[in-house]
């Protein structure tokens, strides 16, 4: 079984912000694959949908905690380091340009507070991450990552522009294919097929 987690902050004021891209994409993926509607689970303080992709069972989570408490929801569903190997965390990533996604496994958080919270909660970095790019880039593809704590905080909590949303709409099709491949064929197949390509 795969545990699929879309990171973000709850509340209307955070909708369509860069920091909520993981939450948005997981919800969209579940709708596309006709998984059951999300239902609030009081014990994990998260929205939960359970279904199947092919023969694989899926539990999708949208934590209703703030980003830096994401692990509180996840630890209810991931009880061991072995179980963490099929945990898939989808989140925004400053080190990847907008419109691209990188799949990684057993890597450090890179300072992402939601990922740090999950790592602490499950006791391992040995889980899968789909790192969805949010940083601007030059026409040649060079990353223009914002820097400085205040500037970064303002940027990640800023609303997506119409242009950004258009890029994400196009990217979401390939994102969904990559996530389906990961779930049906495993992380190695997905990483080999999609990294550097999305």
Secondary structure as the mmCIF struct_conf table of DSSP 4:
data_model
#
loop_
_struct_conf.conf_type_id
_struct_conf.id
_struct_conf.beg_label_comp_id
_struct_conf.beg_label_asym_id
_struct_conf.beg_label_seq_id
_struct_conf.end_label_comp_id
_struct_conf.end_label_asym_id
_struct_conf.end_label_seq_id
STRN STRN1 UNK A 2 UNK A 6
BEND BEND1 UNK A 11 UNK A 11
HELX_RH_3T_P HELX_RH_3T_P1 UNK A 12 UNK A 14
TURN_TY1_P TURN_TY1_P1 UNK A 15 UNK A 16
STRN STRN2 UNK A 17 UNK A 17
HELX_RH_3T_P HELX_RH_3T_P2 UNK A 18 UNK A 20
HELX_RH_AL_P HELX_RH_AL_P1 UNK A 21 UNK A 32
TURN_TY1_P TURN_TY1_P2 UNK A 33 UNK A 34
HELX_LH_PP_P HELX_LH_PP_P1 UNK A 35 UNK A 38
STRN STRN3 UNK A 39 UNK A 41
TURN_TY1_P TURN_TY1_P3 UNK A 42 UNK A 45
STRN STRN4 UNK A 46 UNK A 53
TURN_TY1_P TURN_TY1_P4 UNK A 54 UNK A 55
STRN STRN5 UNK A 56 UNK A 63
BEND BEND2 UNK A 64 UNK A 65
HELX_RH_3T_P HELX_RH_3T_P3 UNK A 67 UNK A 69
HELX_RH_AL_P HELX_RH_AL_P2 UNK A 70 UNK A 74
TURN_TY1_P TURN_TY1_P5 UNK A 75 UNK A 77
BEND BEND3 UNK A 80 UNK A 80
HELX_RH_AL_P HELX_RH_AL_P3 UNK A 81 UNK A 84
TURN_TY1_P TURN_TY1_P6 UNK A 85 UNK A 86
STRN STRN6 UNK A 87 UNK A 97
TURN_TY1_P TURN_TY1_P7 UNK A 98 UNK A 99
STRN STRN7 UNK A 101 UNK A 105
BEND BEND4 UNK A 106 UNK A 106
TURN_TY1_P TURN_TY1_P8 UNK A 110 UNK A 111
HELX_RH_AL_P HELX_RH_AL_P4 UNK A 113 UNK A 122
TURN_TY1_P TURN_TY1_P9 UNK A 123 UNK A 123
BEND BEND5 UNK A 125 UNK A 125
BEND BEND6 UNK A 127 UNK A 127
STRN STRN8 UNK A 128 UNK A 137
TURN_TY1_P TURN_TY1_P10 UNK A 139 UNK A 140
STRN STRN9 UNK A 143 UNK A 144
BEND BEND7 UNK A 148 UNK A 148
HELX_RH_AL_P HELX_RH_AL_P5 UNK A 149 UNK A 156
TURN_TY1_P TURN_TY1_P11 UNK A 157 UNK A 157
BEND BEND8 UNK A 158 UNK A 158
STRN STRN10 UNK A 159 UNK A 159
HELX_LH_PP_P HELX_LH_PP_P2 UNK A 160 UNK A 161
HELX_RH_AL_P HELX_RH_AL_P6 UNK A 162 UNK A 185
HELX_RH_AL_P HELX_RH_AL_P7 UNK A 187 UNK A 194
TURN_TY1_P TURN_TY1_P12 UNK A 195 UNK A 197
#
